[in-house]
Amino acid sequence: MPTICSYPMYLEGVLRAHHHHRRVAWLFVLAQQSRRAAEAETRRQTTLLIQEIDAHKRTDAELQRAKEVAESANLAKSGMSSD
């Protein structure tokens, strides 16, 4: 324990250490919040990308069906015109 003469200096050291620990704790809290926000944003972006990929797959399937219908129509048309 400090002597009475050194007590103010002791308190000053304790307060500095306390403030340092509070700053470190606050930085830790901010880092956790930042990590959580980044993870949430990553999940959101992943969901959007999956939705976009699914939309492209549906569009590709529809285009393929339309191409097949058009080719069938062309074959039928060319078969009729040769008669």
Protein Blocks (a to p, Z undefined) as FASTA:
>chain_A
ZZfklmmmmmmmmmmmmmmmmmmmmmmmmmmmmmmmmmmmmmmmmmmmmmmmmmmmmmmm
mmmmmmmmmmmmmmmmmmmmmZZ
